[in-house]
Amino acid sequence: MTISVRRLSRSTRPLILHLPEESCRRDWRSMPYGPIACRGNPIAFRRVSMTSDSVLCHGLRIGFRANREWPVDSVLPPEWRPIRSACVDFLYSFHFGGKGEFSAAFFGGEEIVRADSVSRVLSVAASHIEHTVAEHSRDFVFIHAGVISWHEQAILFPGRSRSGKSTLIRELLRCGAVYYSDEFAVVDAQGRVHPFARPLSLRLPSGTISVHPNQIGAETGSQGIPAAGVIFTEYAANGRWRPVFLPDGRVFLELMRNTIAIRSNPARCIQYVKSLMRPAIGMRSPRADAGTVAPSILRLFDEVTSEKDLNNGKLNAASGSGASCPVYGYY
């Protein structure tokens, strides 16, 4: 298999086709397809009838064009709906080759992947579209975090890929939690957390598998809910679950490090994260096996949230830096 992938640096704003309503003079669906092929691209785009679709996803209008019919939903993140719009914020174009030919995907005029496997092209394009939505959503701020709902309140587990979020989320679901996300906390202006309920992505020695929440008997959230807590935890071979409270300033800085659009829109990110933190408590602890620690996490929130000061929704014990969790008393 031959694969060529070009990834855009986070420090560089991506090349996009942006067509504001007031200045849109040409319908994107009727634009010539040939120029989408970049200089040096050996794929010849034939003059064939094109298929076109547009969707609204987390406040973004995204257009898709291809040289044949194809399953658009196979590359889309959760929470989208089809729209009819002559103007789009981002344009993706796909060329699906015949037998023995390459297939490719383009972002505006930028080639993002070329391969002789259509499934590989769709997989890379799906990841690219997900990052585009997380970076540029008008309605939400995206934070790298796994999220569950417990008693209709969100618990966030911030962390980048390969930090064990999905494994821990799976075990929490087995304990009765409601699934919201294993990759992004989607936060609105009021600080409520919304579902980003794609299938869990679990890494095994044999490779990565996708697991739907209903396969393990879990429910999936459907509405925005306030945050009860933010837990920073990673697997350690000899780790022991010894949670300590974190001061609000430390929680804020750690969340900002995991916020996708912090470079492109820092003011809005700061505002949304502050709203998210207002009712939440922050904790940190290493952990051992996810199956062992998951019941302890839920039991902890059952007990500490019952001690919240009703005047401000915060735990009195959490106001001091490094205060011990009253349930466990470590440190």
N, C-alpha and C positions, 0 to 999 in steps of 0.2 A: 504493500500500500504506500502510495506517495502522498504526503501531506505537507502543506505549506500554511503556516499560521502567522498572521501579523497581529500583535497585540498593541493597543494604544497605551502609552504611559499615563499614569494617573496625574502626573505633573503637567501634562499637556492637554489642553481642551481638545476633544475629538472633533474631527471634521464632520460637519453635519449639514444637512439641507434644512434651513430654517425659512419658512415661508409665512410671515405674519399675515393675519387676515387683511390688514389695511393695505398691504403691498403685494398681495398674491395676484399676479396677472395671468399665470398659466397653471392649468390644472396639472398637478404632479403626475396623474395617471396617464396623461397624453404626452409627457416629455419623451424625447427619443431615447431608446434603450441603449443604443450602441455606445455613447460616450461614457456609460457607467464602467466600461472596461478600461482599466488604468493603462497608462503607457507601459509598454513592455509585457502586457498580459497577452499570452498566446491564444487565449480563448476567443474565438470569433463569435460574436453575438449576431445571430442571424435575424433577418427581418421577419419575425413571426408574430402572431397575435399574442398579446401579453395578458396575464391575469393580474388583477390588482385588488388589494384589500386595505382597509385602514381600521385601526382600533384605537380606543381610548384606554390607557392603562396608567393608573395612579396620576391622572391629570395630564398625561402626555398623549399627543396624537402621533401615532406611528403608522407609516405607510409601508406596504410590502408589494413588490412586483416580482414576477417570475415568468419564465418562458413556458410554463405548463401549470396545470392544476396541481396543488400540493396542500398538505394539512397545515395551515397557518398556526393552529393552536399548539402544534408540536414544539414551537420555539418561544411561546409567550409565557411570561410569568403569571402567577395567580392574579385574580381580580382584574379582568379586562372585559371589555364589551365591544362589539363591532359598531362602527359608526360610518356615516357617509359624509366625507369631508374632502373638499378640493384642496385644502391646505393641511400640511402635516409638519410636525416639528422635526421628525427624524425619518429618514428613508432607508429601507433595506431592500436590496435587489438580489435575486437568486438566479443562477444559471444552473440548470440540471442537465448534465450531459447524458448522452446515450451510452450504449455499451462500449466500453473501452475509452470513454472520454472523461475528462475532468468535470467535476461540479465545483461551484464557487459561490461565495456570498460576499456582498459588498455593503459598506456603510457609507451612504453618500457616494463619493467617488473613491473610497478607500477599500481595497480588498482586505478582508479579514481572515478568510480561509479559502484554501483550494485543495481538493482531495479527490481521489477516485472512488470515495465512499460517500454516498448521499447522507447516511446516518451521521458520519463524522462532521460533515458540513453543517447539518442541522444542530448537532450538539454544541459545536463552537459558537454558532450564531445565537443559540439560546442563551449561553453564558454571557455573550456580548450584550444582548438585548437586556438581560437582567441587570447588568452593571449600568447600562445607559439609563434604565428606569430608576435605579437606586441613586444615581448621581444627579439626575435632572428632574425628578418628580416635583411638580408644582404644589402638590397638596400635602406631602409628607416628607419627613426626614428619615432616612434609613440608617440603622445602626447594626453593625455586625454583632449579632446576638441570637442565641436560641431563646425561644419564648414559650412559656406555658401559661395557662390560666388555672388558678387554684382559688376556689370560692369566688369566682368572677373578678379576680384581681390578677394582674400580670406579674410574673416573676421572670426577670431577664438574666441570661447567662452570657455576658459579652465575651467575645473571643474571635480570633480569625480562624480560617479554615485549618483543619487538622489539630484543633485544640481539644477535641473530644466532645464538642457540643451535642452533636447528633446522637451519640451513644447515651449521654446523660438524659437528653430529652426523651429518648425511647423508653428508658427505665422509669422516668417520671410518669409517662403516659401509662405504663403498665400498673402504676400505683394509683391511677384514677384521675390524673391531671388531664386538662383539655389542651389539645394541640393548637399552637398559633404559628410557630415557625422553627426551623432548625438553622436558619441562616441570617435573617434580618428581623430586627424589631422595627416595625413601621409606625412612626409616631406622628400624630397630628399636632396642630397648634395649641390644643388644650392639654397636651401631654398624654392623651389616650393612646393605647397600643392596639394596632389593628392586625388582623391575621395576614400572614404571607405563607399560606398553607400549601406549599409545594410538597411532594413526597420527601420523606426523610432520606438523606443520602448517607449510607453507612459504608465505611471502608473496612473491607475484610482482607485477609491475606491473599485471597483469590481474586480480589478486585472490588469495585464499588457496586453496591446494589441499591435500588430504590425501594422503600417500604412505605406503603400508604398507612396512615393512622388506623384506618378501619381494619387493617390486617392484624393489628394487635389489640383490637377491641376498644380503641380510643375515639373520642369525639373530637370534632374540629370546631374552633371558635368561628363566630360569624359577625362580631361587632367589636367596636372599640371599647376598651376597658382601662381603668386606671392602673398604674403600676404599684404593687405592694413592696417589691424589693428588687435589688440588683445584686447578684452574687458573682464574684470573680473567683473561679475555681478551675483548676486543671488537674489532670491525672498525674500522680506521682507514685512510683513503684512502692514506696514505703509511706505514702501519704496517710495522714489521719485527719478526719473531719473535725477541725477545731476552729469554728467560725468566730471572727472578731468583727465588731462594727468598724466601719470606715467613716471618717468625717465627710461631710457633704462635698467639700472642695476636692478631696481625693477622688470621690466617685465621679464628680463632674469631669475632671481631667481624664480619667480612664475612659469614660463614655465618649468624650470628644475624640480620643485617639482611635476609636472604633466607628466614628461617624463618617459615612461615605463622602458627603458633599462638603466637608469642613473646609476644603481649599477653594471650592468654587462659590460657596455661599455661606461664609462663616457666621454672619449676623443671624441668619435664619436658624442655622444649626444651634447656636447658643440659646436662642429664644426657646426653641422646641425642647431641647434637652433640659433646660431649667424647669419648664413646665412638667416634663416627665418626672423629674426628681422630687417635685414638691411633696407628694404623698409617700414617697418610697424610702426604704432604708437600704443601706449598702453594707455588704459583708465580703470578707475574703477568707479563703481557706484552701489548702490543698485537699485532695481526696484520693482515695484508693479506687476500688472497683465501683463503677456507676450503679450497679445493682444493689450494692450494700449501702451506699450513701443516699440514694433517692428517697427512701422512706424517712430518713433523718431530716432531709431538707424540708419535706412537707410537714413533718411534725414540728419542726422549728417554727415555720411560719404560722402554724395553728396556734402556737403558744405566744410567740412574741407579738403578733399582730393584735392579740387580745389585750396586750398591755399598752397599746398606743394611747398617748395623751389625746383625749377627745377634743381638746381646744385647737390643736394644730395638726393632728393626724400623724405625729411623729412619736417615736419611742423616746422617752426621757433618757434612757440609757445610751442612746445612739449619739447624743450630743457631744460626748467626749471622744477625742481621737484614740482609737484602739480599744475602746471599751469592750469588755467581754460580753458575749451573748449570754443572757441570764439563764438560758436553758442548759447550756453546756458548761459554762464557767471556766473555759480554758483561757490561758494566758493571763 
